[in-house]
Amino acid sequence: MNRTEFIIVTAIILLAAFALGWFAHWLLHRFTRIAGGDMAEMDNLAQSLHEAEEARDQALYYLEQREAELMNQIAQTEAELRAAMEGLRDARHEAQEMRDYIERMHAAS
């Protein structure tokens, strides 16, 4: 191998090494950029998930409060209904007693 062939082979090897290094750098930069973009997207998704969980917790808390309030209203309404039914039963009994008394008074006269 003479001196010219050695220089040409060395130049080709150095050019191939440079091209391989440049390609590796480009490939690494490409994957790093994608991963960085994915991390930003994952951060946004995590933030959205956190906000959704907070909204869900607030909705559950509101529903529990509303359910307790409605159950209290139902209990009060049922108590009022029982009292009204008892009063109606007493009024009917008293009305029947009055009718019986009036009938007895008419029968005695």
VENWOBEL-V360101 format. One record per residue. N is the residue number from 1. RES is the residue in one letter. OMEGA is omega in whole degrees, 0 to 359 (999 if undefined). NEAR is the number of other ideal C-beta (glycine too) atoms within 8 Angstrom. Layout:
N|RES|OMEGA|NEAR  N|RES|OMEGA|NEAR
This chain:
1|M|181|4  2|N|187|5  3|R|181|5  4|T|178|6  5|E|179|8  6|F|180|9  7|I|180|8  8|I|179|8  9|V|179|9  10|T|179|8  11|A|178|8  12|I|180|8  13|I|179|8  14|L|177|8  15|L|178|8  16|A|178|8  17|A|178|8  18|F|181|8  19|A|179|8  20|L|178|8  21|G|178|8  22|W|179|8  23|F|178|8  24|A|178|8  25|H|180|8  26|W|180|8  27|L|179|8  28|L|178|8  29|H|180|8  30|R|180|8  31|F|179|8  32|T|179|8  33|R|178|8  34|I|180|8  35|A|178|8  36|G|177|8  37|G|178|8  38|D|179|8  39|M|178|8  40|A|178|8  41|E|178|8  42|M|176|8  43|D|178|8  44|N|179|8  45|L|179|8  46|A|178|8  47|Q|179|8  48|S|178|8  49|L|179|8  50|H|179|8  51|E|179|8  52|A|178|8  53|E|178|8  54|E|179|8  55|A|178|8  56|R|179|8  57|D|178|8  58|Q|179|8  59|A|178|8  60|L|178|8  61|Y|179|8  62|Y|180|8  63|L|178|8  64|E|178|8  65|Q|181|8  66|R|179|8  67|E|179|8  68|A|179|8  69|E|180|8  70|L|178|8  71|M|177|8  72|N|178|8  73|Q|179|8  74|I|179|8  75|A|179|8  76|Q|180|8  77|T|178|8  78|E|178|8  79|A|178|8  80|E|178|8  81|L|178|8  82|R|179|8  83|A|179|8  84|A|179|8  85|M|179|8  86|E|177|8  87|G|178|8  88|L|178|8  89|R|178|8  90|D|180|8  91|A|178|8  92|R|179|8  93|H|179|8  94|E|178|8  95|A|179|8  96|Q|177|8  97|E|179|8  98|M|178|8  99|R|179|8  100|D|180|8  101|Y|179|8  102|I|179|8  103|E|178|8  104|R|180|8  105|M|178|8  106|H|180|7  107|A|180|6  108|A|183|5  109|S|999|4
